């Protein structure tokens, strides 16, 4: 037997061991051969393959390069060389290896498949897709190629094609877990959370420890409003992989949604302890801290998120809200501006910027930004964009001999406040049609300048232009010094005043009308309303107190039953003409920021309005009067949620009415 034959036999022994998975023994034999003959091609190529399989890629390249010097057209060595280069991050070299392999044998699917993987990693998605499609043309049942086509379609934002690719991969290989998972992710993007949930469940049935599937399953459950079940899914993911940061983050989101804020905070802290540069976790942590009223700590969390991700527009927006709550208005505006500079169409940032400008008395910029209210998702409960086909009038077009519909869009108090603009439109030659909320219909029916008044929901007549009531200040370029005077035609009905005088009986003490809470569904209700029990204990004796509230909350009704010092008429206040009549009989109306406060002030009654630390924009800052209502005096909280100081001041001032 020749020495060459002996070396070949020895190499064959190594190959058998190699095939049996006994890699260490095979490696010893290959190296023994190469000691005898350093350019033994088979041993060089097989040793390169062995090192590739055992992830010793740098050593693999050393022997594969030697093999390719001997035989540049060896397909196996080229492919293994490509794999080693790819794993080491030498992508251009890997691509060269695969291209060379394809030039030698264009019908070998593995070369095209690996080439597609490299191109995908290089971000050359269209070329990668072509490579995977070539694999499929050669081997139509190549499930992995279909799966990778799906990944490419995901990058190309072709979600329907992405889904179709995953479905094809699954049809070929029903226990192929990754397509089920990625199909679930794609379905989540499409908003089909119920289908996504089924896909994640299938992935978990195949691979019970699939941590990513449990985490994404939790997100799907969260979207479906099943936060309790979502928590269980996140907890399962964490039990499988205790350092799985996304599960802690998503768990925090579920706890936040469930109102378990302290636990949510803990979950975000866990996520951050694992991944210190996790901007989304800091952002949501800030939201929770803000909800818990830890405002300074919330700011620190937002600032940390921004330091990690400087273009995080949502953080600048939320940061602005906190600064506004802290009465740091200039800083709040700066934060909103930063959010808008990153995301020019950020409606909520524009909207809150408008409120901040208006609160500061900067009406010029405030009214402009206020128009963004119709584009905000979080204002849909208070603002409705009617989408009339008629053009919006904002002061540019002539209204001479034209008709215009003015329509109420927000609360009853807003309608009362802004109806003062109606007569201005009439002086421009317009026929004014006014649409208001039904409870205000009788109160406003004699409004100066109105040609026709109707209730929301009534059939609309012909009109040429339309304008929401609260866009009129922009149309008339209103600034603090040009606020229109109150409409003198809004008055109490004399007959109703007489009827209510009889109900109230003979006046023996100064009469004080009180309103302590507004609409419970109002976004700021928690800040602007207080309990009757809180108010009534601070009211001095020697006065006749009359409730001007139509609706009572259960907690307040119980107080009224126990305390007989407040007259309450409830459903006898049929509409605002009744409320106006009762207001007319009061010496002072004391109210939180509600529609009754606007009504009393419009009637010219002495009206004291109790305001939270950060009030609604219309009451401005740092003043106890209102440019909108001459008869109003404002009582402001000196810090958040502190009604005691407000009530003590009112108590002192009331004593002057004895």
N, C-alpha and C positions, 0 to 999 in steps of 0.2 A: 504494500500500500504506500502510495506516495505521501510526502509530507503535506501536500495540498489536500489530499483526501483525508488525512488525519485531522487537519484543521477544520475541514468541512464537517466531519463526523462530530468533532468536539462542539462545533457551533450548533449542530443539530441537537445535541444533548441539551445545550443551553436553551435552545428554542422550545424544546419539550417542557423543560422546567418553567420557562417563561409562560407557556400556555397554561400550565397548571397553577399559575399564580405564585410560584416559588421564586419571587423576583430576586431576592438576595443571592440565592444559589446560581440563578441564571447570570446575574451580573458578574459573579466571580469567574464563571467559565468564559464569558465574552471577553473579559479583561485578560484572562490567561491566553486566549487566542491572540489578542492584539499585542501581547508581550512578545509572542513568537513572530507575528507578522502584523506590523502596525498598520498596513494598508489593506487588511482583510475586509473587503467591502461588506459582506453579510453581517459580520460581527459589529462593524461600525454602525450600520443601519439599524440593526436590532438593539444595540445598546442605546442608540438615540431614541428609539421607540420606547424602550424600557424606562429611560429617564423622563420621557414625556409623560408616560402613564403614571409615574410616581411623583409628578409635579416638580421634578428637578430640572427646570427648563434651561437654565444656563448651561448645565452639563450636557443636556440633550443637544443644544445647538452646537456645542464643540464637536461632538461625534457625527452629527448629521451633516455639518459642513464638510467634514473630511470625507464622508460617504459620497456627497454630491460632487466633490472634486473628482472622484473616481468615476462616478456615473451621474452626470447632471440631469439625466432624464428619468431617474428612479422616482416613480409616482409616490410610493409610500414615504420616502425620505423627504420629498418636497412637502407633502401634506403635514407630516409630523413637524417639520421645520416651521411651517406656517402656524401650527398650533402653538409651538413654543414661543415664537415671536409675538403672537397675539396675546398670550398670557403674560408675557413680559412687558407688554405695552408698545412693542415695536410694530405698529400697525401697518405702516407703509411696507416694511419688509415682509410681513405676513401676506399682504395683498400681492406682492411680487411673487411669493412662493405659490399662492393659489392660482394666480394667472398663468404661471409657468406650468402648473399641473394640468390646468384646463387646456393649454396649448398642446400638451402631450396626449391627453384623453378627455375630449370635450363631453363625453357621455357618462363620466363618473359623477354621480350626484353629490358626493361628499365634498368635492372641490368647490362646486357652486354654492353649496350650503354654507361652508366655512367662509367663503368669499363674502356672501351676504351678511354674515355675522360681523365681519370686519368693517364692511361698508356702513352697516347700521351703527357700529361704534364710532365711526368717523363722522356720523351725521349726514352721510350721503344716501338719503332714504330712497330716493327714486331708483338709484343704481342697485341698492340692496334689494329692493322689491323685484327688480328684473332678475337678480340672481336666484331668489327664492322661486320665482315663477319658472325659471329654467329647471330647477330641481323638480318641480311638480310636473313639468312637461316630460321629464325623463322618467320620473317615478311618481305617478299620480296618487299613490297611497302614502306619501311622505308626510305624516301628521305634523312633524316638527316644522317643516317648511310652511305649512298652512298656519301654524301657530305664530311663526315669526312674521309671516305676511300680516297677520293681525296686529302685531306689535308695530309694524311699519305704518299700517293704516291709522293706528292710534296717534303716531307722531304727525301724520299728514292730516289729522282731524277728519278722517273719513270713517265715522263711527259705524255706519251701517255696513260698510265693507269690512271693517274690523270684526264686527259681530259675525258676519258670514264666514270669515276665515276661521274664527274660533269654533263655530258650529261644524265646519268641515273637518277640522282637526279632531273634534270629539267624535264625529261619525266614524272616522277611521280608527280611532283609538279611544274607546269609551272610558277607559280608566286613566286618561291623560289629565292629570290634576290641574296643571297650569292654565290650560284654556278655560276651564270652569271658573277659576279665580279671576282671570283677566276679563272674561265675559261679564262677570259680576261687576267689575270696576267700570266697564264700558256702559253697562245698563244703569249704573248709578249716575254717570255723567248725563245720560239721557233722561234722568228723573224717573226711571222705572225701578224704584226701590224694591217693590214687591218681587219682581223677577230677579233682581240682583240678589235678594235674600235667598231665593231658591238655588241660585248658582253657587253662592258661598256655602250653603248647606251641602250641596253635592260635592264640592271640593273637600269639605271636612269629612264627609263620609268615606272618601277615598284616602285622605291623609288626615287622620284624627288629631295630629299635633301641628296642623297648618296654622301657625300663629297669625300670619297676615290675613288669612281668611276669617278667623275669629274677630280680628279687629275691624275689618271692613264689614263683616256681618253686623257688628255692633253699630257702625255708622248707618247702615241701611235701616236697622230697627229704630234708630234715633230719628231718621227722616220720616219713618212711618208713625212717629208719635208713640213708640213703645220704649220709652226711656228706661223703664225698669228692666226689661229684657236685654236692652243694649248693655246695661251695666254688667249683667251676668256674662255677656259675651266678652266684654273687655276684661273682666276678672279672669275668665278662662284663658285668654291670651296671655295675661300676666302670670298665671300659674304655670304656663308652658315655658314662657321666657320672661323671667322676673325683671329683666332690663329692657323690655320692649317698650320704647319710649312713646310710640304713637298710641299704644293702648292706654297709657296713663293720661296722655293728652285728651284723647277722645272720651275717656272715662270722666275727666274733669268737665267736658262739655255736657255730658249726660247729667251729671250731678248739678251743674249750673241750671240746666233746663228744669230739673226737678225741684229747684229752689233750695237744694242742700249746699249752700254756698261755702260754709267752712270746710266741708269735705271736698268740694270742688277745688278749693284753694290748695288743700293738701295734695290732691292728685296732680295739679299743675306743678307744685313744688317738687313732687317726685319726678315728673318728666324733666324738669330743669336740672335736677341733681344728676340725671343720667346724661342729659345733653344740654350743656351750659349755654350753647348758642342757638337756642330754640325760640325764634322771635314770636311765633304764633302762641306758644305757651305763655310767654311774658305778656302778650297782648290780652289773651283771655283771662289771665291772672289779674291784670289790671281792671278788666270789666267786673270781675267778682269783687275785688277790693272797692271799686267804685260803688257797687250795689250795697256793700257792707258799710258804706260811708267812711271808709279809710281813704280819704281823697289824696292826701299827700303820698301815701304808700302806692296808690294807684298810679300817680304821676311817675314815681320812680320806676314802676314796672313798665309803663309805656316808654319812658326814656331808654330803658335797657333794650326793649324791643327795637327801637329806632336805631340805637347804636349798632345793633347786629344787622338790621335791614333798613338802611336809610330811606328807601323808597316805599316804605310801608304806609300807604295813604290812610288806611283805616285807623292806624294807631294815632296819626296826627289828628284825625277827626275826633276820636274818643278822648284824646288828650285835651283837645279844645273844649269839649263838654265839661271835663273836670275843672279846667281853669275857669270856665264860665261859672260853674257852681261855687268856686272859691272867690268869685268876684274879681278875678284878675282878667279883665275884659280885653285889654290890649294884647296880652299874651295868648288869650284864647283866639283872637282874630288872627294873630300870626300863625297859630297852629292850623287853623282852618285854611289859611292862604297856602300853607305848605302842602296840605292835603290836595288842594285844588291844583297846585303847580305840578303835582305828580299825576293827578287824575282829573283832567280838565272838566269832565262831565260828571263829577262827583256831586250829585244833586243834594244829598244830605249835608255835605260840607258847605255848599252854597247856601242852603236853607238856614243852617245854624249860624253861618256868618251873617246872614241878613238879620237874624234875631239879635245877634250881638251888636251890630251896627245900630239897629233901631233902639235897643236898650240904652246905648251910649248917647242917643240923640242925633246920630248921623243918619238922618232920613234919606239924604241923597243917594248914598250907596246902599242903604238898607232896603229901600223899595225896589231897586233894581234886582238885588239878590233874592228878594222875597218871591219873585216870580218862579223861582225854582221849586216852590212848594208842590207844584202839580206833578213834578217828576220824581218825587221822593216816595219810596216804598213805605217808609215808616210814618208817613202822614196821611195814608189812605183812610184812616179812621176819622180824621177831622177835616180833610180837604178832598173834594171830589172834582176831578177834571171832567167837565161835562162834554167836551169834544163837540161843540156845536159846529155845524157847517158854516155858519155866519162868521165873518172875521172878528177877531178880538180888537176892541178899540182901546188904545192906550194914549189918546190925546193927539194923535197925528192927523187923522182925517176930519174933515168938516162934518158936523152933525146937522147942519142946516137942512130942515125938512126931511130928516132921516129919523128912523125909529131905532131905539137901542134897548136891549134887555139887560137890566141889572139883576144879577142873581146872587142870593145868599149862598155862602159856601161853607161856613164854619159854624160857630155857636150862635146862640140867640143874642148874647151880649155883643158879639162882633157886628151882627146886623144892626142892632140899635146904635152902636157907635158910628158906623160908617154910612148910615142912611143920610147923614148931614150933607153928603155930596150930591144927593139927588137934584136939589134945586139948581146947583151949578150947571148940570147937564141941560136942564130946561132953558137956562139963559143962553146956551149955545144954539138954541133953535131945535133941540131934539124932542121927539115924542118919547117920553120915558115910560117903559114898562118895567115894573118892579115885581120880582118874584121873591117871596120871603117864606120862612117857616110858618106853618099854620097858626101856632100860638100867638104870633105877632101880627096877624092879618088885621084884626080890628084896631089894634093900637096904632098901626101905621097907615090906615086907610085914607087919612086926610093929609098925608105928607105933602108939603109944597113941591110942586113941579112934577108930580106923578100923574100921568095920563091914565094909567091902568095898573092896578095892583092885583096880584093873584098869589095863591098858595102853591108851594112846591107840590108838583104832581098834577096841577091843573093843566088843561090844554093850552099850549102857548099860541099866541097870535103871530102874525107876520112881524118880523123885525129885520133891520138891515145890519146892525152891529150888536155885539154882546160884550159884557164886561163883568167879571166877578166884583162884588162890592169892595173887596179888600185889595183890588188892583187900582181903584180910583185914586188913592194918594199918589201912585206913580204917574197916572195919567195927568194929574193936575200939579205935578212937581212939588208936592207938599213938603215943606220944612217946618221946623218948630214955630216959626213966626207966621206961617200962612195956613195954620190949621183952620178949617172953616168953622164958623160959629154953629152952635147947637140949633137944630130946627125948632122954632117956637111953636110949630103946629102940633108937636107931640105933647099932649096935655091929658090930664086925667078927665074921665067922663063925670060931669057934675052930678048926674043922676046916681051913678055908682058910688061916688063919694058920699052922697047923702045916705044911700042904703047902707054903706059900710059904717057910717057914723052911728047909725042906729044899732048895728051889730056890736060895735065896740062899746056903746053906752057913753054915759057922761064922763068927760075927761076930768080927772081929779089930780093927776100927776103928769109930769112930762112924759110923752109917749116916745118910746125908743123901738124902732123896728130892727130886728136882728136876723141875720143870715149867717150861718156858721159852716155850711158845706155846700158844695156844688155838685155837678154831675159826676157820679162815681166812675164813669168810664173815661173821664178826661185824663189825658196822659200825665198831667201834673196834679191830679186830685190829692194824692197823698201829701203833697207839699202845701197846697193852698187851702185845704179843708181842715177843720178841727172838730172835735166832738163837742156836743152841747154841754156835757158835764164839765169840760174844760172852761168853756165860756161862762157858763152860768155862775160858777163859784167866784168869778172875778167881777161880776156885775154888782154895782152898789145898790143898796135899797133906796126907796124913795122915788122909784120910777115905775111906769107901766111898760112892761116889755111885751112886744107883739112879734110873733114868728111870721116872717114873710116867705117862709119855705112852703112849697106845695107838697113835695115828697119828703118823707122822713126815713132815715135808716133805722134799722131795728134797735140799735144801741141807743139812739137818740129818743126814740119813741118811749122806751122804758124810763128814761130820765124825765120826760114830760109828764108821764103818769105819776111819778113820785113827787115831782115839783109842780106846784100849781101857780107859780109866779109868772109863767109865760103863757100868753094866749096864742093858741094855734088853731088855724082854720082849715088847713089842708085842702081837701077837694072843693071847698067853697071858693077857692081861688081858681075859677074856671079857666081864665086866660089872663094875658098880661094887662088887660084893661082893669081887671079886678085888683091885680097886684099894684097897678099904678094908683088906683083909688085909695088903697090902704096906705101906700107910701105918702100920698098927699096929706094924710091925717097924722103923720109922724113928725115929731120935732127933729129927730135925728134918725138916720138909717145907718146902722153899723153892719157891715157886710164883709165877708171874704170876697175874693175876686170872682164874681159870678155875674150872670145876666141881670139880676136884681140890682146890683150895684150900678150897672150901666143905666138901667131904667130910672132909678132914683136920681142919679146925677143928671140925666137928660131932662128930667122934670124940674131940675133946679133945686131939689131938696138938699139940705145939709147932709152930706154922705161921707161917712168915715170908712175907709177901705183898709182892711187888715191884709198885709202882704207878706209872703215868705221872703227869706233872705235874698234869693234871686227871683224877682217877680217876673211876670209876663212883660214882654218888651214895651208895651204901651205905657207902663207906669214909670219908665225911665229909672234913673238912679240918683241918689243923693239929693232928693227933694221931697217935701211933704205936701206939695200941691201938684195939680195935673193941668197941662196946657190943653187937654181935651175937655176937661170939665171944671169950670170955675168954682163950683160948690163942693168940690171934693177935697178932703184931707186924707193924706196917706199915713198909715202907721206901719212901719217896716220892722221886720225881725232884724236884730243886730247880729245874729248868727243862725245857722241852719236849725230848723225845727224848734226855735225858741219863741213860743207864743207868750210866755210869761211877761216879758218886757213890754210887748205890744199891749197886752190886756191891762197891765198896771198903768200905762200911760193913758189908755182910754178911760180907765176908772177915775184918774185924776181929772181929765178933761170933762167927763160927764158931770162932775160935781158943780161945774159952772152953770149947769142947766137946772139946778134945783130951784 
